[in-house]
């Protein structure tokens, strides 16, 4: 206790305020100007008072606070990593009395408005949301923010809403990077196509826009002959890719701006075009490795899904514990995956670790 009192006295001295003002700042109470509160919280963090600060700030919520999470289950390759980041970060801060209330939807844009409203009605302090249906979600997000329930979008945005923040790889940059790569991979005058999930999603639409802007600049006389929506359905994506290959026999490249690239790979294989048509995919998961090795996938744009999940929780927790302001956006830098650096990425390292563990168990059993 003596150490704790000394800490408060030290904060008051360094911030040049009264002990009462420090107490109000640490407890999240009113009667204090916001610049003064932020100054006190900064001093508290600088002297290592952050753990006590977090516990005190959460005392307003009787030592518990719920964060709602509404993200898709499918496509699992990407969203499993996103969920993993969210859950890992939540485990790291559970001692602060924060827990998650998960309301997943089956796929992007399916039932997210209903799940979001359920979270609002449950009394959560904030919501982490993958906004698959931004227009429908906009009034719900605005109403939540008016109630003091802050919303952090992750992976894809609802930019016209009053959400507090977005965590993602900036989608237009993602598309521009893919367009530049494709322009360097195929000869001048090439015909290429885009396979998207669904263009009503901000992420997929802006990636398409970025690619459409960038590719012609890096491929003289190059032309984008089709933009296909696969709606995150493997059967639909496979059939539409087959139809595309039949319709445009001179196609030189395909950019898949969703993680759902496997049906496109299979369609190329079925037509005997694997490795002949340049394929730029999005993100990374273990099932993609053989297609990299065979040359079916030329490159992929990596979006750090695990990291996105971690950061979205961290922003919310920092706000709940010491009223840290939300940044308008956190944009991660996209990575480029090719066969030569495939082994460096988290998803591949995890697979190797699992295989090693399985082999070790097998040896022990023998």
Number of C-alpha atoms within 10 A of each C-alpha: 6 6 8 11 11 11 17 19 16 16 26 20 14 14 19 14 14 13 16 11 21 25 16 16 26 25 19 21 13 11 10 13 10 12 9 16 23 16 16 24 22 17 19 24 15 11 12 11 17 17 13 17 20 24 19 21 23 23 18 15 14 10 15 16 22 20 25 27 26 24 28 26 17 17 17 16 18 22 21 16 21 24 22 17 22 24 17 14 20 21 14 12 15 12 14 22 16 21 18 20 14 16 18 22 20 15 19 24 21 14 16 26 23 14 20 26 15 14 23 20 10 12 13 19 22 27 29 27 29 26 30 28 20 23 17 14 22 19 15 19 28 19 16 23 18 11 11 11 21 25 27 27 25 27 26 24 25 26 15 12 18 18 23 21 23 27 27 25 24 22 26 22 18 27 29 21 21 29 27 19 22 28 24 13 18 18 14 15 14 20 21 25 24 23 25 26 23 20 18 14 21 22 27 25 18 22 28 27 17 21 28 21 16 22 25 20 13 18 22 13 13 19 17 17 13 14 18 17 17 23 19 19 15 16 13 14 24 20 15 19 24 18 12 18 18 12 10 14 9 12 20 20 22 23 27 29 29 22 23 26 26 18 20 27 21 18 21 21 14 11 11 11 15 20 17 13 22 22 28 27 28 24 25 25 18 14 12 19 17 12 18 20 14 12 18 23 27 22 23 28 25 19 25 23 27 22 18 26 26 21 19 27 26 17 20 24 23 14 17 24 25 24 19 15 14 18 11 12 15 18 15 15 13 19 17 19 23 18 17 9 9 21 16 10 15 15 17 18 14 14 15 14 11 12 12 12 12 12 12 12 11 10 9 8 7 6
